[in-house]
Amino acid sequence: MTPEQRRERALKAINSRWARPTARDEQSEAAARALWRRFETQVDPDGLLPADRRQQLAEYALKAHMAEMRLARARRRGGAA
């Protein structure tokens, strides 16, 4: 297959995917679930904590992550570190 054929096949696939009415919602929901699992695994890698405690700690981990992202953005903009 030539590079041009690969490109056209990829364009067809991506446009077909995003043409589905629910594709964006499905993608964002899947991304949110994956991100949440990341924080749950970060705070309880062995899965030993009770679910409510794991959720609470994951919420703190998410908040810390978001704060770090805001701090990095401020640094890029030349704000105080």
HELIX and SHEET records of a PDB file:
HELIX    1   1 PRO A    3  ALA A   19  1                                  17    
HELIX    2   2 ALA A   23  VAL A   43  1                                  21    
HELIX    3   3 ALA A   51  ARG A   76  1                                  26    
END                                                                             
